[in-house]
């Protein structure tokens, strides 16, 4: 184990449990570190935004960065628990693999999945990242973000398969179609060959996109007509999860 990293973790834990800001000598005595070690670790943590120094007495305390990171984790855990029942119903209705994803920068991250019972299926794993511009879940989430967000993808656009969108114009067209339809489709794998997928975004109480539910399987089994039929189930699953998060659809009547 990396000793410096371990010291940093112990120092963070000590500051988190402290009722008041702590000085270098005080921390060194409690932790059994040298003062130079404590100073070096604190300087690194301060540079990364985890710790701040109080100039009046040269003591240190945690910032809110750890709380913010923990809050992100809790939100993800809440999203998984809330979305699970809707995912289970979608998996039963389609018989295909169902995913729960979130958008992080230009990638989607798989938070949860329910595996298809079919022997031939889409193979993915929880925690895996994939380029958002190639994924149905990614395009479903991008449909709820400003067009300017698409510019983030410009340096990352490249061909993974023969159907990958490699220009901003092509990606924008897919995202606009997802906006109009309420769901996104990838009829033929844009990241991996032979995968068909359909996804819809999950919105929170404020109407902000927080994730997406999607289903996928081999395009040899799932044709465009099938995707169209599955889209109703996908949108219902996303809508159910959104409502559970407090989302209130606007009544335009």
LONU-576425 format. One record per residue: residue number from 1; residue in three letters; z, y, x of N, C-alpha, C, O in turn. Coordinates in steps of 0.2 Angstrom, whole numbers, padded with zeros to 4 digits. Layout:
# residues N
  num  residuo   n.zz   n.yy   n.xx  ca.zz  ca.yy  ca.xx   c.zz   c.yy   c.xx   o.zz   o.yy   o.xx
  NUM      ALA      Z      Y      X      Z      Y      X      Z      Y      X      Z      Y      X
...
//
This chain:
# residues 253
  num  residuo   n.zz   n.yy   n.xx  ca.zz  ca.yy  ca.xx   c.zz   c.yy   c.xx   o.zz   o.yy   o.xx
    1      UNK   0000  -0006   0004   0000   0000   0000   0000   0006   0004   0003   0006   0010
    2      UNK  -0004   0011   0002  -0004   0018   0006   0003   0021   0006   0005   0023   0000
    3      UNK   0006   0022   0012   0012   0025   0012   0013   0032   0009   0017   0034   0006
    4      UNK   0008   0036   0011   0008   0043   0009   0007   0044   0002   0010   0048  -0002
    5      UNK   0003   0039  -0001   0002   0039  -0009   0008   0037  -0012   0010   0040  -0017
    6      UNK   0011   0032  -0009   0018   0030  -0012   0023   0036  -0012   0027   0037  -0017
    7      UNK   0023   0039  -0007   0028   0045  -0006   0026   0050  -0011   0031   0053  -0014
    8      UNK   0020   0052  -0012   0018   0056  -0017   0020   0054  -0024   0022   0059  -0028
    9      UNK   0019   0048  -0026   0021   0046  -0032   0029   0046  -0033   0031   0048  -0039
   10      UNK   0033   0044  -0028   0040   0045  -0029   0042   0052  -0029   0047   0054  -0033
   11      UNK   0039   0057  -0026   0041   0064  -0026   0039   0066  -0033   0043   0070  -0036
   12      UNK   0033   0064  -0036   0032   0066  -0043   0037   0064  -0048   0039   0068  -0052
   13      UNK   0039   0058  -0047   0044   0055  -0052   0051   0058  -0051   0054   0060  -0056
   14      UNK   0052   0060  -0045   0059   0064  -0044   0059   0071  -0047   0063   0073  -0051
   15      UNK   0053   0074  -0046   0053   0081  -0049   0052   0080  -0057   0055   0085  -0060
   16      UNK   0049   0075  -0060   0049   0074  -0067   0056   0073  -0070   0057   0075  -0076
   17      UNK   0060   0070  -0066   0067   0068  -0069   0072   0074  -0067   0077   0074  -0070
   18      UNK   0070   0079  -0063   0074   0084  -0062   0075   0089  -0067   0070   0091  -0070
   19      UNK   0081   0092  -0068   0083   0097  -0073   0080   0104  -0071   0079   0108  -0075
   20      UNK   0080   0105  -0064   0078   0111  -0062   0074   0110  -0056   0073   0105  -0053
   21      UNK   0071   0116  -0054   0066   0115  -0048   0070   0113  -0041   0076   0114  -0041
   22      UNK   0067   0110  -0037   0070   0107  -0031   0067   0110  -0025   0061   0111  -0024
   23      UNK   0072   0110  -0019   0070   0113  -0013   0068   0107  -0008   0069   0101  -0010
   24      UNK   0064   0108  -0003   0062   0103   0002   0068   0099   0005   0067   0093   0005
   25      UNK   0073   0103   0007   0079   0099   0010   0082   0094   0005   0084   0089   0007
   26      UNK   0083   0097  -0001   0086   0093  -0006   0082   0087  -0008   0085   0081  -0008
   27      UNK   0075   0088  -0008   0071   0082  -0010   0071   0077  -0004   0071   0071  -0005
   28      UNK   0071   0079   0002   0071   0075   0008   0077   0071   0008   0077   0065   0010
   29      UNK   0083   0074   0007   0089   0070   0007   0089   0065   0002   0091   0059   0003
   30      UNK   0087   0066  -0004   0087   0061  -0010   0082   0056  -0009   0084   0050  -0010
   31      UNK   0076   0057  -0006   0071   0052  -0005   0071   0049   0001   0068   0043   0002
   32      UNK   0075   0051   0006   0075   0048   0013   0069   0050   0017   0067   0046   0021
   33      UNK   0066   0055   0015   0060   0057   0019   0061   0062   0024   0067   0066   0023
   34      UNK   0057   0064   0029   0058   0069   0033   0056   0076   0029   0052   0075   0025
   35      UNK   0059   0081   0031   0057   0087   0028   0049   0089   0029   0046   0092   0025
   36      UNK   0047   0087   0035   0039   0088   0036   0035   0084   0031   0030   0086   0029
   37      UNK   0037   0078   0030   0034   0074   0025   0034   0076   0018   0029   0077   0015
   38      UNK   0040   0079   0016   0040   0082   0009   0036   0088   0009   0033   0089   0004
   39      UNK   0036   0092   0014   0032   0098   0014   0025   0097   0013   0021   0100   0010
   40      UNK   0023   0092   0017   0015   0090   0017   0013   0087   0011   0008   0089   0008
   41      UNK   0017   0083   0008   0016   0080   0001   0016   0085  -0004   0011   0085  -0009
   42      UNK   0021   0090  -0004   0021   0095  -0009   0015   0100  -0009   0012   0102  -0014
   43      UNK   0013   0101  -0002   0007   0105  -0001   0001   0102  -0004  -0003   0106  -0008
   44      UNK   0000   0096  -0004  -0006   0092  -0007  -0005   0092  -0014  -0010   0094  -0017
   45      UNK   0000   0091  -0017   0001   0091  -0024   0000   0098  -0027  -0002   0099  -0033
   46      UNK   0002   0103  -0023   0001   0110  -0026  -0006   0112  -0026  -0009   0115  -0030
   47      UNK  -0010   0109  -0020  -0017   0111  -0020  -0021   0107  -0025  -0026   0110  -0028
   48      UNK  -0018   0102  -0028  -0022   0098  -0033  -0019   0100  -0040  -0022   0097  -0045
   49      UNK  -0014   0105  -0040  -0012   0107  -0047  -0007   0104  -0050  -0005   0105  -0056
   50      UNK  -0003   0099  -0047   0002   0095  -0050   0009   0099  -0049   0013   0097  -0053
   51      UNK   0009   0103  -0044   0016   0106  -0042   0015   0113  -0041   0009   0115  -0039
   52      UNK   0020   0117  -0043   0019   0124  -0041   0026   0126  -0038   0031   0124  -0039
   53      UNK   0025   0131  -0033   0031   0134  -0030   0034   0140  -0033   0030   0145  -0035
   54      UNK   0040   0141  -0033   0043   0147  -0036   0045   0151  -0030   0049   0149  -0026
   55      UNK   0042   0157  -0029   0042   0161  -0023   0049   0164  -0022   0051   0164  -0016
   56      UNK   0053   0165  -0027   0059   0168  -0027   0064   0164  -0022   0068   0167  -0018
   57      UNK   0064   0157  -0023   0069   0153  -0019   0065   0148  -0015   0069   0143  -0013
   58      UNK   0059   0148  -0015   0055   0142  -0012   0056   0135  -0014   0056   0131  -0010
   59      UNK   0058   0135  -0021   0058   0128  -0024   0052   0126  -0027   0047   0130  -0028
   60      UNK   0052   0120  -0029   0046   0117  -0032   0047   0114  -0039   0053   0111  -0040
   61      UNK   0042   0114  -0043   0043   0111  -0050   0036   0108  -0052   0031   0111  -0049
   62      UNK   0036   0104  -0057   0029   0101  -0059   0026   0106  -0064   0029   0110  -0067
   63      UNK   0019   0106  -0063   0015   0110  -0068   0015   0105  -0074   0018   0100  -0075
   64      UNK   0010   0107  -0079   0009   0103  -0085   0003   0098  -0084   0002   0095  -0089
   65      UNK   0001   0098  -0078  -0005   0094  -0077  -0004   0086  -0079  -0008   0083  -0082
   66      UNK   0002   0084  -0077   0004   0077  -0078   0004   0076  -0086   0002   0071  -0088
   67      UNK   0007   0081  -0089   0008   0080  -0096   0001   0080  -0099   0000   0076  -0104
   68      UNK  -0003   0084  -0097  -0010   0084  -0100  -0014   0078  -0099  -0017   0075  -0103
   69      UNK  -0013   0075  -0093  -0016   0068  -0092  -0013   0063  -0096  -0016   0059  -0099
   70      UNK  -0006   0063  -0097  -0003   0058  -0101  -0005   0059  -0109  -0006   0054  -0112
   71      UNK  -0006   0065  -0110  -0008   0067  -0117  -0015   0064  -0118  -0017   0061  -0124
   72      UNK  -0020   0064  -0113  -0026   0061  -0114  -0026   0054  -0115  -0029   0051  -0119
   73      UNK  -0021   0051  -0111  -0020   0043  -0112  -0018   0042  -0119  -0020   0037  -0122
   74      UNK  -0013   0046  -0121  -0010   0044  -0128  -0016   0045  -0134  -0016   0041  -0138
   75      UNK  -0020   0050  -0133  -0025   0051  -0138  -0030   0045  -0138  -0032   0043  -0143
   76      UNK  -0031   0043  -0132  -0036   0037  -0132  -0033   0031  -0135  -0036   0027  -0139
   77      UNK  -0026   0030  -0134  -0023   0024  -0137  -0022   0025  -0144  -0023   0020  -0148
   78      UNK  -0021   0031  -0147  -0021   0032  -0154  -0028   0031  -0157  -0029   0028  -0162
   79      UNK  -0033   0033  -0153  -0040   0032  -0156  -0042   0025  -0156  -0045   0023  -0161
   80      UNK  -0040   0021  -0151  -0041   0014  -0152  -0037   0010  -0158  -0041   0007  -0161
   81      UNK  -0031   0012  -0159  -0027   0009  -0164  -0030   0011  -0171  -0031   0007  -0176
   82      UNK  -0032   0018  -0171  -0035   0020  -0178  -0042   0017  -0179  -0044   0016  -0185
   83      UNK  -0046   0016  -0174  -0053   0014  -0175  -0053   0007  -0176  -0058   0004  -0179
   84      UNK  -0049   0003  -0174  -0049  -0005  -0174  -0051  -0008  -0181  -0055  -0012  -0181
   85      UNK  -0047  -0006  -0186  -0049  -0009  -0192  -0056  -0007  -0194  -0060  -0012  -0197
   86      UNK  -0059  -0001  -0193  -0066   0000  -0195  -0071  -0004  -0190  -0076  -0006  -0193
   87      UNK  -0069  -0005  -0184  -0073  -0009  -0180  -0073  -0016  -0182  -0078  -0019  -0182
   88      UNK  -0067  -0018  -0184  -0067  -0025  -0186  -0072  -0026  -0193  -0075  -0031  -0193
   89      UNK  -0072  -0022  -0197  -0076  -0022  -0203  -0084  -0022  -0201  -0088  -0025  -0204
   90      UNK  -0085  -0017  -0196  -0092  -0017  -0194  -0094  -0023  -0191  -0100  -0025  -0192
   91      UNK  -0090  -0026  -0186  -0092  -0032  -0183  -0093  -0038  -0188  -0098  -0042  -0187
   92      UNK  -0089  -0038  -0193  -0090  -0043  -0199  -0096  -0042  -0202  -0100  -0047  -0204
   93      UNK  -0098  -0036  -0204  -0104  -0034  -0208  -0110  -0035  -0204  -0115  -0037  -0207
   94      UNK  -0110  -0034  -0197  -0116  -0035  -0193  -0117  -0041  -0189  -0122  -0044  -0188
   95      UNK  -0111  -0044  -0188  -0111  -0050  -0184  -0113  -0049  -0176  -0114  -0053  -0172
   96      UNK  -0113  -0042  -0175  -0115  -0040  -0168  -0109  -0037  -0164  -0104  -0036  -0167
   97      UNK  -0110  -0036  -0158  -0104  -0033  -0153  -0103  -0026  -0156  -0108  -0022  -0156
   98      UNK  -0097  -0024  -0156  -0095  -0017  -0158  -0091  -0014  -0153  -0087  -0017  -0150
   99      UNK  -0093  -0008  -0151  -0090  -0004  -0146  -0086   0003  -0149  -0089   0006  -0154
  100      UNK  -0081   0005  -0145  -0078   0011  -0146  -0079   0015  -0140  -0076   0012  -0134
  101      UNK  -0082   0021  -0139  -0083   0024  -0133  -0081   0032  -0134  -0081   0034  -0139
  102      UNK  -0080   0035  -0128  -0079   0042  -0127  -0083   0045  -0122  -0086   0041  -0118
  103      UNK  -0084   0051  -0123  -0089   0055  -0118  -0085   0058  -0113  -0080   0062  -0114
  104      UNK  -0086   0057  -0107  -0083   0060  -0101  -0088   0063  -0096  -0091   0059  -0092
  105      UNK  -0090   0069  -0097  -0095   0072  -0093  -0102   0070  -0095  -0104   0071  -0100
  106      UNK  -0105   0066  -0090  -0112   0063  -0092  -0112   0056  -0093  -0117   0053  -0094
  107      UNK  -0106   0053  -0094  -0105   0046  -0095  -0101   0044  -0101  -0098   0049  -0104
  108      UNK  -0103   0038  -0104  -0098   0036  -0109  -0094   0031  -0106  -0096   0027  -0101
  109      UNK  -0088   0030  -0109  -0083   0025  -0106  -0081   0021  -0112  -0079   0023  -0118
  110      UNK  -0082   0014  -0111  -0080   0009  -0117  -0072   0009  -0117  -0069   0006  -0112
  111      UNK  -0069   0011  -0123  -0062   0010  -0124  -0060   0004  -0127  -0055   0001  -0125
  112      UNK  -0064   0001  -0131  -0063  -0005  -0135  -0069  -0009  -0137  -0074  -0005  -0137
  113      UNK  -0069  -0015  -0138  -0075  -0019  -0140  -0072  -0025  -0144  -0067  -0028  -0143
  114      UNK  -0077  -0027  -0149  -0076  -0033  -0152  -0082  -0037  -0151  -0088  -0035  -0153
  115      UNK  -0082  -0043  -0148  -0087  -0047  -0146  -0091  -0050  -0151  -0087  -0053  -0156
  116      UNK  -0097  -0051  -0151  -0101  -0055  -0156  -0100  -0062  -0155  -0099  -0064  -0150
  117      UNK  -0100  -0066  -0161  -0100  -0073  -0160  -0106  -0076  -0158  -0106  -0082  -0156
  118      UNK  -0112  -0073  -0158  -0118  -0075  -0156  -0118  -0077  -0148  -0114  -0074  -0144
  119      UNK  -0121  -0083  -0146  -0121  -0085  -0139  -0125  -0079  -0135  -0123  -0078  -0130
  120      UNK  -0130  -0077  -0138  -0134  -0072  -0135  -0132  -0065  -0137  -0133  -0064  -0143
  121      UNK  -0129  -0061  -0133  -0126  -0054  -0135  -0126  -0049  -0130  -0128  -0051  -0124
  122      UNK  -0125  -0043  -0132  -0124  -0038  -0127  -0118  -0039  -0123  -0112  -0039  -0125
  123      UNK  -0118  -0039  -0116  -0113  -0040  -0112  -0110  -0033  -0109  -0114  -0030  -0105
  124      UNK  -0104  -0032  -0111  -0101  -0025  -0108  -0094  -0027  -0107  -0091  -0032  -0109
  125      UNK  -0090  -0022  -0104  -0083  -0023  -0103  -0079  -0017  -0104  -0082  -0011  -0103
  126      UNK  -0073  -0017  -0107  -0069  -0011  -0108  -0067  -0008  -0101  -0066  -0011  -0096
  127      UNK  -0068  -0001  -0101  -0067   0002  -0095  -0073   0004  -0092  -0074   0008  -0087
  128      UNK  -0079   0001  -0094  -0085   0002  -0090  -0088   0008  -0092  -0087   0011  -0098
  129      UNK  -0092   0011  -0087  -0095   0018  -0088  -0103   0016  -0089  -0105   0012  -0086
  130      UNK  -0106   0021  -0092  -0113   0020  -0093  -0116   0027  -0094  -0113   0031  -0097
  131      UNK  -0122   0028  -0092  -0125   0035  -0093  -0126   0037  -0100  -0129   0033  -0104
  132      UNK  -0123   0042  -0102  -0123   0044  -0109  -0130   0045  -0112  -0131   0044  -0118
  133      UNK  -0134   0048  -0108  -0141   0049  -0111  -0145   0043  -0112  -0150   0043  -0115
  134      UNK  -0143   0037  -0110  -0146   0031  -0111  -0143   0027  -0117  -0146   0022  -0119
  135      UNK  -0137   0029  -0120  -0133   0025  -0124  -0133   0028  -0131  -0134   0034  -0132
  136      UNK  -0133   0023  -0136  -0133   0026  -0143  -0127   0029  -0145  -0127   0035  -0148
  137      UNK  -0121   0027  -0142  -0115   0030  -0143  -0115   0037  -0140  -0112   0042  -0142
  138      UNK  -0118   0038  -0134  -0119   0044  -0130  -0123   0049  -0134  -0121   0055  -0135
  139      UNK  -0128   0047  -0137  -0133   0052  -0141  -0129   0054  -0147  -0130   0059  -0149
  140      UNK  -0125   0049  -0150  -0122   0051  -0156  -0117   0056  -0155  -0116   0061  -0159
  141      UNK  -0113   0056  -0149  -0108   0061  -0148  -0112   0068  -0146  -0109   0073  -0148
  142      UNK  -0117   0067  -0142  -0121   0073  -0140  -0124   0077  -0146  -0124   0083  -0146
  143      UNK  -0125   0073  -0151  -0127   0077  -0157  -0122   0082  -0160  -0124   0086  -0164
  144      UNK  -0116   0081  -0158  -0111   0086  -0161  -0109   0091  -0156  -0104   0094  -0156
  145      UNK  -0113   0091  -0150  -0111   0096  -0145  -0117   0101  -0145  -0122   0100  -0147
  146      UNK  -0116   0107  -0142  -0121   0112  -0141  -0127   0109  -0137  -0126   0105  -0132
  147      UNK  -0133   0112  -0138  -0139   0110  -0134  -0138   0111  -0127  -0141   0108  -0123
  148      UNK  -0134   0116  -0125  -0133   0118  -0118  -0130   0113  -0114  -0130   0112  -0108
  149      UNK  -0126   0108  -0118  -0122   0103  -0114  -0128   0098  -0111  -0126   0095  -0106
  150      UNK  -0133   0098  -0114  -0139   0093  -0111  -0141   0095  -0104  -0143   0091  -0101
  151      UNK  -0140   0101  -0103  -0142   0103  -0096  -0138   0100  -0090  -0140   0099  -0085
  152      UNK  -0132   0097  -0092  -0128   0093  -0087  -0132   0087  -0085  -0130   0085  -0079
  153      UNK  -0136   0085  -0089  -0140   0078  -0088  -0146   0079  -0083  -0148   0075  -0080
  154      UNK  -0148   0086  -0082  -0154   0087  -0079  -0154   0083  -0072  -0159   0080  -0070
  155      UNK  -0149   0084  -0068  -0149   0081  -0061  -0149   0074  -0061  -0150   0070  -0056
  156      UNK  -0147   0071  -0067  -0145   0064  -0067  -0151   0060  -0071  -0150   0053  -0071
  157      UNK  -0155   0063  -0074  -0161   0059  -0077  -0165   0055  -0073  -0168   0057  -0068
  158      UNK  -0165   0049  -0074  -0169   0044  -0070  -0170   0038  -0074  -0167   0037  -0080
  159      UNK  -0175   0034  -0072  -0177   0028  -0076  -0173   0022  -0075  -0173   0020  -0069
  160      UNK  -0170   0019  -0080  -0167   0013  -0079  -0171   0007  -0082  -0171   0001  -0079
  161      UNK  -0175   0008  -0087  -0179   0004  -0090  -0186   0007  -0092  -0186   0013  -0091
  162      UNK  -0190   0004  -0095  -0197   0007  -0096  -0196   0012  -0102  -0201   0016  -0103
  163      UNK  -0190   0012  -0106  -0190   0016  -0112  -0185   0022  -0111  -0183   0025  -0115
  164      UNK  -0182   0022  -0104  -0177   0027  -0103  -0180   0034  -0104  -0185   0035  -0102
  165      UNK  -0176   0039  -0107  -0178   0046  -0108  -0177   0049  -0101  -0171   0049  -0098
  166      UNK  -0182   0052  -0098  -0182   0055  -0091  -0183   0062  -0091  -0183   0065  -0086
  167      UNK  -0183   0065  -0097  -0184   0073  -0097  -0179   0075  -0102  -0177   0072  -0107
  168      UNK  -0177   0082  -0101  -0173   0085  -0106  -0176   0085  -0113  -0172   0085  -0118
  169      UNK  -0182   0086  -0113  -0186   0087  -0119  -0185   0081  -0123  -0184   0081  -0129
  170      UNK  -0186   0075  -0120  -0186   0069  -0123  -0179   0067  -0126  -0178   0065  -0131
  171      UNK  -0174   0069  -0122  -0167   0068  -0124  -0165   0073  -0129  -0162   0070  -0134
  172      UNK  -0167   0079  -0129  -0166   0084  -0134  -0169   0081  -0141  -0166   0082  -0146
  173      UNK  -0175   0078  -0141  -0178   0076  -0147  -0174   0070  -0150  -0173   0070  -0156
  174      UNK  -0171   0065  -0146  -0167   0060  -0148  -0160   0063  -0151  -0158   0060  -0156
  175      UNK  -0157   0068  -0148  -0151   0071  -0150  -0152   0074  -0157  -0148   0074  -0161
  176      UNK  -0158   0078  -0158  -0159   0081  -0164  -0160   0076  -0169  -0158   0077  -0175
  177      UNK  -0164   0071  -0168  -0165   0066  -0173  -0158   0063  -0175  -0157   0061  -0181
  178      UNK  -0153   0062  -0171  -0147   0059  -0172  -0143   0064  -0177  -0139   0062  -0181
  179      UNK  -0144   0071  -0175  -0141   0076  -0180  -0143   0075  -0187  -0139   0075  -0192
  180      UNK  -0150   0074  -0188  -0153   0074  -0194  -0151   0068  -0198  -0149   0068  -0204
  181      UNK  -0150   0062  -0194  -0149   0056  -0198  -0142   0054  -0199  -0140   0051  -0203
  182      UNK  -0138   0057  -0194  -0130   0056  -0194  -0129   0050  -0190  -0123   0047  -0190
  183      UNK  -0134   0047  -0186  -0132   0041  -0182  -0138   0041  -0177  -0143   0044  -0177
  184      UNK  -0137   0038  -0171  -0141   0037  -0166  -0143   0030  -0165  -0139   0026  -0166
  185      UNK  -0150   0029  -0163  -0152   0022  -0161  -0155   0022  -0155  -0158   0027  -0152
  186      UNK  -0155   0016  -0152  -0159   0014  -0146  -0162   0008  -0147  -0159   0003  -0146
  187      UNK  -0168   0008  -0150  -0171   0002  -0152  -0173  -0003  -0146  -0172  -0010  -0147
  188      UNK  -0174  -0001  -0140  -0175  -0005  -0134  -0171  -0002  -0128  -0171   0004  -0127
  189      UNK  -0167  -0006  -0125  -0163  -0004  -0120  -0165   0001  -0115  -0170   0001  -0112
  190      UNK  -0162   0007  -0115  -0163   0012  -0110  -0159   0012  -0104  -0161   0015  -0099
  191      UNK  -0154   0008  -0104  -0150   0007  -0098  -0151   0000  -0095  -0152  -0001  -0089
  192      UNK  -0151  -0005  -0100  -0152  -0012  -0098  -0157  -0014  -0103  -0157  -0013  -0109
  193      UNK  -0162  -0018  -0100  -0167  -0021  -0104  -0165  -0025  -0110  -0160  -0029  -0109
  194      UNK  -0169  -0025  -0115  -0168  -0030  -0121  -0162  -0029  -0125  -0160  -0033  -0129
  195      UNK  -0159  -0022  -0126  -0153  -0021  -0130  -0155  -0016  -0135  -0158  -0011  -0134
  196      UNK  -0153  -0018  -0141  -0154  -0013  -0147  -0147  -0011  -0149  -0143  -0015  -0149
  197      UNK  -0147  -0004  -0151  -0140  -0002  -0153  -0141   0004  -0158  -0146   0007  -0159
  198      UNK  -0135   0005  -0161  -0134   0010  -0166  -0127   0013  -0166  -0123   0009  -0165
  199      UNK  -0126   0019  -0167  -0120   0022  -0166  -0119   0028  -0170  -0124   0032  -0171
  200      UNK  -0113   0030  -0172  -0111   0036  -0175  -0105   0039  -0172  -0100   0036  -0170
  201      UNK  -0104   0046  -0173  -0099   0049  -0169  -0092   0049  -0174  -0093   0049  -0180
  202      UNK  -0087   0049  -0170  -0080   0050  -0174  -0078   0057  -0173  -0078   0060  -0167
  203      UNK  -0076   0060  -0178  -0073   0067  -0178  -0066   0068  -0179  -0063   0064  -0183
  204      UNK  -0063   0073  -0176  -0055   0074  -0178  -0054   0079  -0183  -0059   0081  -0186
  205      UNK  -0048   0081  -0184  -0046   0085  -0189  -0050   0092  -0189  -0051   0095  -0194
  206      UNK  -0051   0094  -0183  -0055   0100  -0182  -0062   0100  -0182  -0066   0105  -0181
  207      UNK  -0065   0094  -0183  -0072   0093  -0184  -0075   0092  -0177  -0081   0092  -0176
  208      UNK  -0071   0091  -0172  -0073   0090  -0165  -0075   0083  -0164  -0071   0078  -0166
  209      UNK  -0080   0081  -0160  -0081   0074  -0158  -0076   0072  -0153  -0075   0075  -0148
  210      UNK  -0073   0066  -0155  -0068   0063  -0150  -0070   0056  -0148  -0067   0053  -0144
  211      UNK  -0076   0053  -0151  -0078   0046  -0149  -0084   0044  -0153  -0087   0048  -0157
  212      UNK  -0086   0038  -0152  -0091   0035  -0156  -0090   0028  -0157  -0088   0024  -0153
  213      UNK  -0092   0025  -0163  -0092   0018  -0164  -0100   0016  -0164  -0104   0019  -0167
  214      UNK  -0101   0010  -0161  -0108   0008  -0161  -0108   0000  -0161  -0103  -0003  -0159
  215      UNK  -0114  -0002  -0163  -0115  -0009  -0162  -0121  -0011  -0158  -0126  -0006  -0158
  216      UNK  -0121  -0016  -0155  -0127  -0018  -0151  -0128  -0025  -0150  -0124  -0029  -0151
  217      UNK  -0134  -0027  -0148  -0136  -0034  -0148  -0143  -0035  -0145  -0146  -0029  -0144
  218      UNK  -0146  -0040  -0144  -0152  -0041  -0141  -0158  -0039  -0146  -0158  -0040  -0152
  219      UNK  -0163  -0035  -0143  -0168  -0032  -0147  -0173  -0038  -0149  -0177  -0037  -0154
  220      UNK  -0172  -0044  -0147  -0176  -0049  -0149  -0173  -0052  -0156  -0177  -0055  -0160
  221      UNK  -0167  -0050  -0158  -0164  -0052  -0164  -0164  -0046  -0169  -0164  -0046  -0175
  222      UNK  -0162  -0040  -0166  -0161  -0034  -0170  -0168  -0029  -0169  -0169  -0026  -0164
  223      UNK  -0171  -0029  -0175  -0178  -0025  -0175  -0176  -0018  -0178  -0170  -0017  -0180
  224      UNK  -0181  -0014  -0178  -0180  -0007  -0181  -0177  -0007  -0188  -0173  -0003  -0190
  225      UNK  -0180  -0012  -0192  -0178  -0012  -0199  -0171  -0014  -0199  -0167  -0012  -0204
  226      UNK  -0169  -0019  -0195  -0162  -0021  -0195  -0157  -0015  -0193  -0152  -0015  -0196
  227      UNK  -0159  -0012  -0188  -0155  -0006  -0186  -0154  -0001  -0192  -0149   0002  -0192
  228      UNK  -0160   0000  -0195  -0159   0005  -0201  -0154   0002  -0206  -0150   0006  -0209
  229      UNK  -0154  -0004  -0207  -0149  -0007  -0212  -0142  -0007  -0209  -0137  -0005  -0213
  230      UNK  -0141  -0008  -0203  -0135  -0008  -0200  -0132  -0001  -0199  -0126   0000  -0199
  231      UNK  -0137   0004  -0199  -0134   0011  -0198  -0129   0013  -0204  -0125   0017  -0203
  232      UNK  -0130   0011  -0210  -0126   0012  -0215  -0119   0010  -0214  -0114   0013  -0215
  233      UNK  -0118   0004  -0211  -0112   0001  -0209  -0109   0005  -0203  -0103   0006  -0203
  234      UNK  -0113   0007  -0199  -0110   0011  -0193  -0108   0017  -0195  -0102   0019  -0193
  235      UNK  -0111   0021  -0199  -0109   0027  -0201  -0103   0027  -0206  -0098   0031  -0205
  236      UNK  -0102   0022  -0209  -0096   0021  -0213  -0090   0019  -0209  -0085   0022  -0210
  237      UNK  -0091   0015  -0204  -0086   0014  -0199  -0083   0020  -0195  -0077   0022  -0195
  238      UNK  -0088   0024  -0193  -0086   0031  -0190  -0083   0036  -0195  -0078   0039  -0193
  239      UNK  -0085   0036  -0201  -0082   0040  -0206  -0075   0038  -0208  -0071   0042  -0208
  240      UNK  -0074   0031  -0208  -0067   0029  -0209  -0063   0031  -0204  -0057   0033  -0205
  241      UNK  -0065   0030  -0198  -0060   0032  -0192  -0059   0039  -0192  -0054   0042  -0190
  242      UNK  -0064   0043  -0193  -0064   0051  -0194  -0059   0053  -0199  -0054   0057  -0197
  243      UNK  -0059   0050  -0205  -0054   0052  -0210  -0047   0050  -0208  -0043   0053  -0210
  244      UNK  -0046   0044  -0205  -0040   0042  -0202  -0037   0047  -0197  -0031   0048  -0196
  245      UNK  -0041   0051  -0194  -0039   0056  -0189  -0038   0062  -0192  -0036   0067  -0189
  246      UNK  -0039   0063  -0199  -0038   0069  -0202  -0044   0073  -0203  -0043   0079  -0206
  247      UNK  -0050   0071  -0202  -0056   0074  -0203  -0057   0075  -0210  -0057   0070  -0214
  248      UNK  -0059   0081  -0212  -0061   0083  -0219  -0068   0085  -0220  -0069   0091  -0218
  249      UNK  -0072   0081  -0222  -0079   0083  -0223  -0080   0089  -0227  -0077   0090  -0232
  250      UNK  -0084   0093  -0225  -0086   0100  -0229  -0089   0098  -0235  -0094   0095  -0235
  251      UNK  -0087   0101  -0240  -0091   0100  -0247  -0096   0106  -0248  -0094   0112  -0249
  252      UNK  -0102   0104  -0247  -0107   0109  -0247  -0110   0111  -0254  -0114   0115  -0256
  253      UNK  -0107   0107  -0259  -0109   0108  -0266  -0107   0115  -0269  -0109   0117  -0274
//
